[in-house]
Amino acid sequence: MTMDLPPDVKAAAHANRKIEAIKLLRVQRNIGLKEAKEIMDAYFEDNRHTISDQRSGRESGIGRFLVIIILGGLIYAAYRAFS
């Protein structure tokens, strides 16, 4: 039942927008909130590794960006101090 989700519902789920995915599923299948939530909970459980991997990739990207900014600031400070 969870494998035949519409593409936009899957896209919202993989973008970690659970509420949006539930709303889309309710509209497209004309079902209630409880049923849509149960379907999406099952989908998230079945795909937790894929979804969590995508989320950790974004978080590590932010971490890398911050490290680059901090290192750039330190290099600039050292340049100004020794010139």
TORZA-416647 format. One record per atom (N, C-alpha, C, O): x, y, z; residue in three letters. Coordinates in steps of 0.001 Angstrom, whole numbers, padded with zeros to 6 digits, always signed. Example, Ala and Ser with C-alpha at 12.3 -4.5 7.8 and 13.67 -1.06 7.14 Angstrom:
2
+013190-005690+007800ALA/+012300-004500+007800ALA/+013200-003300+007800ALA/+014236-003319+008465ALA/+012850-002250+007080SER/+013670-001060+007140SER/+012900+000030+007870SER/+013409+001138+008039SER/
This chain:
83
+000815-001204+000000MET/+000000+000000+000000MET/+000855+001263+000000MET/+000479+002271-000597MET/+002009+001208+000671THR/+002840+002408+000738THR/+003726+002577-000489THR/+004255+003665-000719THR/+003897+001525-001277MET/+004792+001615-002418MET/+004186+002372-003594MET/+004929+002867-004441MET/+002877+002477-003674ASP/+002251+003141-004803ASP/+001889+004594-004493ASP/+000833+005083-004893ASP/+002771+005264-003784LEU/+002546+006679-003466LEU/+002819+007535-004696LEU/+003707+007215-005486LEU/+002075+008607-004864PRO/+002342+009520-005982PRO/+003741+010136-005866PRO/+004266+010287-004763PRO/+004336+010487-007003PRO/+005701+011030-006983PRO/+005863+012289-006129PRO/+006885+012451-005463PRO/+004869+013183-006140ASP/+005020+014407-005344ASP/+004948+014121-003851ASP/+005556+014840-003058ASP/+004218+013084-003455VAL/+004164+012691-002047VAL/+005518+012116-001633VAL/+006035+012433-000561VAL/+006085+011270-002489LYS/+007408+010710-002198LYS/+008471+011811-002134LYS/+009353+011783-001276LYS/+008380+012775-003046ALA/+009350+013874-003051ALA/+009271+014672-001753ALA/+010298+015030-001177ALA/+008057+014949-001295ALA/+007893+015679-000028ALA/+008447+014863+001129ALA/+009081+015414+002030ALA/+008216+013558+001114ALA/+008718+012691+002182ALA/+010236+012681+002199ALA/+010845+012779+003264ALA/+010859+012562+001022HIS/+012318+012505+000961HIS/+012965+013867+001219HIS/+014161+013945+001499HIS/+012177+014931+001125ALA/+012670+016261+001497ALA/+012403+016533+002972ALA/+012595+017648+003456ALA/+011950+015484+003688ASN/+011667+015553+005125ASN/+010557+016565+005441ASN/+010597+017245+006467ASN/+009567+016652+004543ARG/+008395+017506+004754ARG/+007188+016601+004977ARG/+006331+016449+004107ARG/+007146+016007+006166LYS/+006160+014980+006481LYS/+004730+015520+006435LYS/+003844+014864+005888LYS/+004495+016687+006990ILE/+003143+017250+007021ILE/+002648+017519+005600ILE/+001497+017229+005272ILE/+003517+018071+004767GLU/+003143+018322+003377GLU/+002807+017014+002664GLU/+001846+016952+001898GLU/+003600+015966+002917ALA/+003348+014667+002294ALA/+001987+014119+002717ALA/+001251+013578+001892ALA/+001656+014257+003987ILE/+000361+013788+004481ILE/-000776+014571+003835ILE/-001779+013985+003429ILE/-000629+015884+003737LYS/-001674+016708+003101LYS/-001875+016315+001644LYS/-003008+016158+001190LYS/-000780+016157+000914LEU/-000877+015772-000492LEU/-001556+014417-000652LEU/-002399+014235-001530LEU/-001182+013474+000199LEU/-001766+012138+000132LEU/-003261+012176+000418LEU/-004037+011492-000248LEU/-003671+012971+001404ARG/-005095+013090+001738ARG/-005895+013613+000554ARG/-006963+013089+000237ARG/-005377+014641-000095VAL/-006091+015245-001227VAL/-006156+014272-002403VAL/-007212+014094-003010VAL/-005030+013648-002717GLN/-004968+012804-003902GLN/-005754+011504-003753GLN/-006297+010989-004730GLN/-005815+010979-002545ARG/-006530+009714-002340ARG/-007899+009905-001693ARG/-008656+008945-001549ARG/-008218+011132-001304ASN/-009490+011431-000655ASN/-009690+010550+000584ASN/-010707+009871+000725ASN/-008684+010580+001486ILE/-008726+009781+002707ILE/-008620+010699+003913ILE/-008329+011887+003778ILE/-008855+010147+005074GLY/-008801+010915+006311GLY/-007388+011121+006810GLY/-006434+010512+006326GLY/-007284+011999+007793LEU/-005982+012342+008364LEU/-005308+011130+008999LEU/-004113+010909+008800LEU/-006062+010349+009757LYS/-005476+009207+010459LYS/-004910+008189+009466LYS/-003799+007692+009648LYS/-005672+007883+008424GLU/-005212+006908+007439GLU/-003977+007413+006689GLU/-003029+006661+006463GLU/-003998+008691+006307ALA/-002855+009264+005602ALA/-001613+009267+006487ALA/-000512+008974+006020ALA/-001791+009596+007756LYS/-000659+009609+008686LYS/-000094+008202+008864LYS/+001123+008023+008894LYS/-000967+007205+008981GLU/-000505+005828+009137GLU/+000271+005363+007901GLU/+001299+004696+008020GLU/-000226+005718+006725ILE/+000466+005349+005485ILE/+001840+006008+005437ILE/+002832+005359+005106ILE/+001897+007297+005769MET/+003176+008010+005714MET/+004128+007527+006803MET/+005333+007436+006568MET/+003608+007214+007991ASP/+004466+006660+009044ASP/+005097+005351+008577ASP/+006283+005110+008799ASP/+004287+004503+007925ALA/+004817+003241+007401ALA/+005862+003502+006324ALA/+006889+002825+006275ALA/+005603+004479+005465TYR/+006562+004815+004408TYR/+007874+005318+005017TYR/+008955+004910+004591TYR/+007776+006201+006011PHE/+008985+006704+006664PHE/+009748+005573+007342PHE/+010978+005543+007310PHE/+009021+004647+007955GLU/+009674+003520+008619GLU/+010372+002616+007590GLU/+011503+002182+007808GLU/+009696+002340+006481ASP/+010278+001485+005438ASP/+011475+002136+004762ASP/+012365+001435+004279ASP/+011513+003457+004718ASN/+012560+004183+003996ASN/+013425+005037+004919ASN/+014037+006006+004469ASN/+013483+004696+006180ARG/+014190+005540+007158ARG/+015673+005700+006832ARG/+016244+006760+007087ARG/+016308+004667+006273HIS/+017738+004771+005958HIS/+017973+005736+004808HIS/+018906+006539+004848HIS/+017148+005665+003802THR/+017276+006557+002650THR/+017013+008001+003056THR/+017762+008904+002681THR/+015953+008215+003818ILE/+015572+009572+004209ILE/+016584+010150+005196ILE/+016953+011318+005076ILE/+017039+009367+006160SER/+018006+009889+007129SER/+019356+010137+006471SER/+020065+011060+006873SER/+019739+009331+005459ASP/+020992+009556+004746ASP/+020970+010888+004015ASP/+021965+011612+004010ASP/+019845+011213+003398GLN/+019724+012482+002692GLN/+019815+013635+003673GLN/+020470+014638+003388GLN/+019172+013510+004819ARG/+019194+014583+005798ARG/+020601+014778+006358ARG/+021040+015917+006520ARG/+021314+013697+006656SER/+022665+013838+007199SER/+023609+014441+006171SER/+024568+015118+006542SER/+023359+014212+004891GLY/+024176+014820+003850GLY/+024037+016326+003845GLY/+025026+017039+003672GLY/+022825+016820+004031ARG/+022600+018270+004082ARG/+023264+018857+005319ARG/+023892+019914+005247ARG/+023130+018178+006449GLU/+023711+018706+007679GLU/+025224+018758+007594GLU/+025832+019724+008054GLU/+025840+017748+007021SER/+027292+017764+006912SER/+027743+018841+005921SER/+028844+019374+006063SER/+026932+019168+004938GLY/+027251+020240+004008GLY/+027299+021580+004712GLY/+028167+022403+004425GLY/+026376+021804+005628ILE/+026364+023039+006411ILE/+027590+023097+007307ILE/+028208+024151+007460ILE/+027940+021960+007899GLY/+029126+021905+008754GLY/+030393+022240+007980GLY/+031255+022970+008469GLY/+030500+021707+006780ARG/+031674+022005+005944ARG/+031735+023481+005605ARG/+032805+024090+005628ARG/+030588+024051+005291PHE/+030529+025475+004970PHE/+031015+026313+006149PHE/+031795+027247+005964PHE/+030564+025988+007355LEU/+030989+026733+008538LEU/+032488+026588+008780LEU/+033153+027558+009146LEU/+033017+025404+008583VAL/+034453+025190+008767VAL/+035235+026040+007772VAL/+036245+026639+008141VAL/+034795+026102+006537ILE/+035475+026914+005518ILE/+035443+028387+005899ILE/+036451+029084+005775ILE/+034285+028868+006366ILE/+034170+030275+006781ILE/+035115+030579+007946ILE/+035808+031596+007938ILE/+035141+029699+008940ILE/+036002+029916+010112ILE/+037473+029885+009710ILE/+038253+030736+010136ILE/+037852+028906+008891LEU/+039247+028840+008442LEU/+039621+030065+007621LEU/+040721+030599+007762LEU/+038717+030507+006770GLY/+038983+031722+005995GLY/+039201+032921+006895GLY/+040088+033737+006645GLY/+038394+033030+007944GLY/+038561+034136+008896GLY/+039890+034056+009624GLY/+040551+035074+009830GLY/+040280+032860+010012LEU/+041567+032691+010708LEU/+042747+033022+009794LEU/+043711+033657+010221LEU/+042667+032594+008559ILE/+043744+032897+007608ILE/+043828+034398+007366ILE/+044923+034958+007310ILE/+042683+035049+007221TYR/+042661+036494+007024TYR/+043226+037220+008252TYR/+043986+038178+008110TYR/+042855+036763+009458ALA/+043368+037385+010680ALA/+044879+037217+010783ALA/+045581+038148+011177ALA/+045382+036039+010431ALA/+046824+035810+010472ALA/+047530+036684+009434ALA/+048597+037230+009713ALA/+046962+036819+008270TYR/+047519+037680+007227TYR/+047612+039125+007695TYR/+048634+039784+007506TYR/+046519+039619+008316ARG/+046501+041013+008806ARG/+047470+041197+009958ARG/+048074+042262+010089ARG/+047631+040188+010792ALA/+048520+040310+011953ALA/+049977+040331+011553ALA/+050773+041002+012210ALA/+050358+039630+010510PHE/+051752+039500+010126PHE/+052138+040380+008929PHE/+053265+040299+008441PHE/+051219+041210+008461SER/+051609+042042+007329SER/+051781+043491+007716SER/+052109+044321+006868SER/
